[in-house]
Amino acid sequence: MPIHLSESPSTLKVGEANVTAGYIGTTSIYPNEFPTDFVVIGGGGASNANVGGFGYYYTGGGGGGGFRTSITGDGNGGGNAADSQLILYSTVEYTVTVGDGGTGGGAYATGTNGEDSVFATITSLGGGAGGAGGSTPTNGVNGGSGGGGGSRISGYGLSSGGTGTNGYAGAGGGPFLNGAGGGGGGAASAGSAAYQSGGNYVAGTGGNAQRSTLAEEYHNDGSQRWFSAGGGGISAFLYNSTGNGPNGTNHSTAANTGMGAQTTAATSGAIYIKYTNTISFSVTTGSLTSTTNTIGDYKYTFFSAGNGTITFL
């Protein structure tokens, strides 16, 4: 059967059927084109907590990892609308990266951001690290959710929280001598700033976690699943301190929750995907840790660690 150009340069004619943008009429010419829902959580940002003496106090809390999903009712972190479903194809390689949590930076030093998590074209940024305290305190670092700012211990200096891309901002440390750190941002709300109440220095509260109903479908155990809470700010050193600020509501310190740290190590991110049960995949490069559940007409895969590519079959 001859194939020739029709009147439109983007359309071919096969006999009497138009072939436009991968379709014959309204039928896809890709037999294994399929929609995929997802939630992609970045690794949480680091803080320093009170571990190792004077220089580890005054630090801002780490920001929660970025939160991106295709589930409309859940929405993306930072109050943003959900992404569209992905349309994927068999035989095409797709990148999968589960971001690790950040690590602490030592006395008077800012730690590291969480690592980004990636699925196909979707990237959730790692959470921002909490700023360090010192005579010149450092700001919280920008990230999926922003890290909280550090507080000064001598002289004069103010700090601010980092901004969030797939989550909310962190908050500043206390602008007073020997104060406390600000809270890291979470996926569902911003961190709060440190403040002084009477003669006490109060560390900031971490931003709240965000719920994923897609992760709940995968686990299928009746429990809610929450991700990307911000870490609370770190207390002052013996100077009328009220202790470390609370972590964000519904926080979890378990692996694969993308929580911003109030310690030297934040939690890793996670990736969940949902697709038709007629499709499977193989790991084509790298190393990935995953488990797959089949529930009704769908498969659910949870990627908990690793970096590589997959190909759907």
C-alpha positions in Angstrom: 0.0 0.0 0.0 1.6 3.3 -1.0 2.4 5.9 1.7 2.2 9.6 0.6 2.0 13.0 2.2 -1.5 14.5 2.5 -2.3 18.2 2.5 -0.8 18.6 6.0 3.0 18.2 6.3 2.6 16.5 9.7 0.1 13.9 8.4 0.7 10.8 6.2 -2.0 8.9 4.3 -2.0 5.1 4.4 -4.7 4.1 2.0 -7.7 6.0 3.4 -6.3 6.3 7.0 -4.6 9.3 8.3 -1.4 8.8 10.3 -0.7 11.7 12.6 1.7 12.0 15.5 2.0 8.3 16.1 -1.7 7.4 15.5 -3.6 5.7 12.7 -6.9 7.4 12.9 -7.5 7.4 16.7 -5.6 4.1 17.3 -2.0 4.4 18.7 0.6 2.7 16.6 2.5 2.0 19.9 0.9 -1.2 21.3 2.5 -0.8 24.7 1.9 2.9 25.2 0.5 3.2 28.8 -0.3 5.8 31.4 1.7 5.8 34.6 0.9 7.5 37.9 3.7 8.3 40.3 5.0 10.0 43.4 8.6 11.0 43.5 10.2 12.0 46.9 13.7 13.6 47.1 16.1 12.8 49.9 15.8 15.0 53.0 18.3 17.8 53.8 20.8 17.5 56.7 21.2 19.3 59.9 23.8 18.9 62.7 21.8 18.4 66.0 23.5 18.6 69.3 26.1 15.9 68.7 29.7 16.7 69.5 29.8 19.9 71.5 29.4 23.6 71.3 29.7 24.0 67.5 26.8 21.7 66.7 24.2 23.9 68.4 22.2 26.8 66.8 21.8 25.0 63.5 18.7 25.2 61.3 16.6 22.1 60.6 16.9 20.3 57.3 14.3 20.8 54.6 12.1 17.9 53.5 12.7 16.3 50.1 10.7 17.6 47.1 7.3 16.0 46.6 5.9 15.5 43.1 2.9 13.3 42.2 0.4 12.8 39.4 -2.4 12.2 41.9 -4.7 15.3 41.7 -6.2 15.0 45.2 -2.7 14.8 46.8 -1.1 17.7 44.9 2.6 18.5 44.7 4.6 19.9 47.6 4.6 23.6 48.2 0.9 23.9 47.5 1.4 23.3 43.8 -1.0 21.4 41.5 -0.2 17.8 40.7 1.7 16.9 37.6 0.0 15.1 34.7 0.2 11.3 34.3 3.2 10.1 32.4 2.7 8.3 29.1 5.4 5.7 28.8 6.4 3.2 26.1 7.8 -0.3 25.9 11.4 -0.6 24.7 12.3 2.9 25.9 14.9 3.3 28.7 13.8 5.4 31.6 16.1 6.8 34.4 15.3 5.9 38.0 17.2 7.5 40.9 16.3 7.3 44.5 18.0 10.2 46.3 19.8 9.6 49.6 19.4 11.9 52.6 22.0 14.6 53.2 24.8 14.3 55.8 26.0 16.7 58.5 28.8 19.2 57.9 30.6 19.2 61.3 31.0 21.9 63.9 29.9 25.4 62.7 29.5 24.0 59.2 26.5 23.5 56.9 25.6 20.0 56.0 24.6 18.8 52.5 21.3 18.8 50.7 19.5 15.6 50.1 20.0 14.0 46.7 17.4 14.5 43.9 15.1 11.6 43.0 14.3 11.0 39.4 11.7 8.9 37.5 11.7 9.4 33.7 11.1 13.2 33.2 10.1 13.9 36.8 12.7 15.2 39.2 12.1 16.0 42.9 14.9 18.0 44.4 16.6 16.9 47.6 15.7 19.0 50.7 17.9 22.0 51.6 20.4 21.7 54.4 20.0 23.6 57.6 22.3 26.6 58.0 25.1 26.5 60.5 25.3 28.7 63.6 28.3 30.8 64.3 29.5 34.4 64.6 28.3 34.8 61.1 25.4 32.3 60.8 24.6 30.8 57.4 21.3 30.8 55.7 19.3 27.6 55.1 20.0 26.1 51.7 17.5 26.1 48.9 16.1 22.7 47.9 13.0 20.6 47.4 11.9 22.2 50.7 14.2 24.9 52.1 16.5 24.4 55.1 16.2 26.5 58.3 18.7 29.2 59.0 21.4 29.1 61.7 21.7 31.4 64.7 24.5 33.7 65.7 26.7 33.0 68.8 28.6 36.2 68.9 28.7 39.6 67.2 25.9 40.4 64.8 24.3 38.4 62.0 20.9 37.4 60.7 20.0 34.3 58.7 17.1 33.3 56.5 15.6 30.0 55.5 16.2 28.5 52.1 13.4 28.5 49.5 11.6 25.4 48.3 10.9 24.2 44.8 8.7 21.1 45.3 8.0 22.1 48.9 7.9 25.1 51.3 10.6 27.4 52.5 12.6 27.0 55.7 12.7 29.8 58.3 15.4 32.0 59.8 17.4 31.4 63.0 17.0 33.6 66.0 18.5 37.1 65.6 19.9 37.2 69.0 23.1 36.2 70.8 23.3 32.4 71.5 19.9 31.9 70.0 18.4 28.9 68.3 18.0 27.7 64.7 14.9 28.0 62.4 12.8 25.1 61.2 13.3 23.4 57.9 10.4 23.6 55.3 8.2 20.6 54.6 6.2 19.5 51.6 2.9 20.7 53.2 3.9 23.8 55.1 6.8 26.2 55.8 9.1 25.9 58.8 8.8 28.5 61.5 11.4 31.0 62.7 13.2 30.8 66.0 12.2 33.4 68.5 12.6 34.7 72.0 9.9 34.3 74.6 10.6 36.1 77.8 14.2 35.0 78.7 14.0 31.8 76.7 15.2 31.0 73.2 12.8 28.9 71.2 13.9 26.9 68.2 11.8 26.9 65.0 9.3 24.1 64.1 9.8 22.0 61.0 7.3 22.2 58.2 4.6 19.5 57.9 4.7 16.3 55.9 2.5 15.6 52.9 0.3 12.5 52.4 0.5 10.2 49.4 -2.5 8.0 48.6 -0.6 6.3 45.9 1.9 5.0 48.4 -1.0 3.9 50.6 -2.4 1.9 47.6 0.9 0.1 47.2 1.3 -0.8 50.9 -2.4 -1.7 51.1 -2.4 -2.0 54.9 -4.9 0.7 56.0 -2.2 3.0 57.2 -1.6 6.6 56.0 1.8 7.4 54.4 3.4 10.8 54.9 6.6 12.2 53.4 9.0 15.2 53.3 8.5 16.7 56.8 11.0 19.5 57.8 13.4 19.1 60.7 13.0 21.3 63.8 15.6 23.9 64.5 18.5 23.1 66.9 18.6 24.6 70.4 20.9 27.2 71.9 23.8 26.0 74.0 22.8 26.1 77.6 21.5 29.7 77.3 17.9 29.5 78.5 17.2 27.0 75.8 13.8 25.3 75.6 15.3 22.4 73.6 15.2 21.6 69.9 12.2 22.6 67.9 9.5 20.0 67.0 9.8 18.2 63.7 7.0 18.7 61.2 3.6 17.1 61.8 3.3 13.5 60.6 7.0 13.2 60.3 8.8 9.9 60.1 12.4 9.1 60.7 12.1 5.8 58.8 14.0 5.3 55.5 12.4 6.4 52.3 10.3 9.2 53.8 12.4 12.2 52.6 12.5 13.8 56.0 14.6 16.8 56.7 17.1 16.1 59.5 17.4 17.3 63.0 20.4 15.0 63.1 23.5 14.6 61.0 21.8 12.2 58.6 18.4 12.8 56.9 16.2 10.1 55.4 16.3 8.9 51.8 13.7 9.6 49.2 11.3 7.1 47.5 9.6 6.5 44.2 6.2 4.8 43.7 4.6 4.1 40.3 1.3 2.6 39.2 0.7 1.1 35.8 -1.3 -1.6 34.0 -0.8 -5.1 35.1 -0.1 -6.3 31.6 3.3 -4.5 31.6 6.5 -5.5 33.4 10.0 -4.0 33.4 13.7 -5.0 33.6 16.7 -3.1 35.0 18.9 -2.4 32.0 21.7 -0.4 33.6 22.9 0.3 37.2 21.4 -1.2 40.3 18.0 -0.6 41.8 16.1 -2.0 44.8 12.4 -2.4 44.1 9.3 -4.5 45.0 6.1 -4.8 42.9 2.6 -5.6 44.1 -0.3 -6.5 41.7 -3.7 -5.2 43.0 -6.6 -5.7 40.6 -5.9 -4.3 37.2 -2.7 -2.5 38.3 0.9 -3.1 39.3 2.5 -0.9 41.9 6.3 -0.6 42.1 8.2 0.9 45.0 11.8 1.9 44.3 13.6 2.2 47.6 17.3 2.6 46.6 19.7 2.8 43.7 20.3 4.5 40.4 19.9 3.1 37.0 17.6 2.7 34.0 14.6 0.4 33.3 12.9 -0.8 30.2 9.2 -1.8 30.2 8.3 -5.0 28.4 
